[in-house]
Amino acid sequence: MNIDIPHIAKLAALRVEEGELADLQRDMAEIVQMLVHLPKVQEQVLPDAANAMMLREDVVVPSECTPQQLLQNAPQVHADCVVVPQTMQESES
């Protein structure tokens, strides 16, 4: 099986060194072969076609973490909120 690792790396915006190509090619071929041999999904685990939007009930489970523990690895925090970079420009209209 020929998998174009440089093309996949380009699509994923990954830098792949020339010396890594053979190993990645082999690993990717093994992963694809493993997926080919996965058993088929049995129909009883598929959603009911007549009611495909039936969702599981949400269950609230108390967390063992404090808010401070959850925020400790955030790159930037302000007023107990994670600060994210601006991704959209304000319009000048």
Secondary structure as UniProt FT lines:
FT   HELIX           5..11
FT   TURN            12..13
FT   HELIX           18..20
FT   HELIX           21..36
FT   HELIX           43..45
FT   HELIX           49..51
FT   TURN            52..53
FT   HELIX           67..71
FT   TURN            72..73
FT   STRAND          77..78
FT   TURN            79..80
FT   STRAND          81..82
//
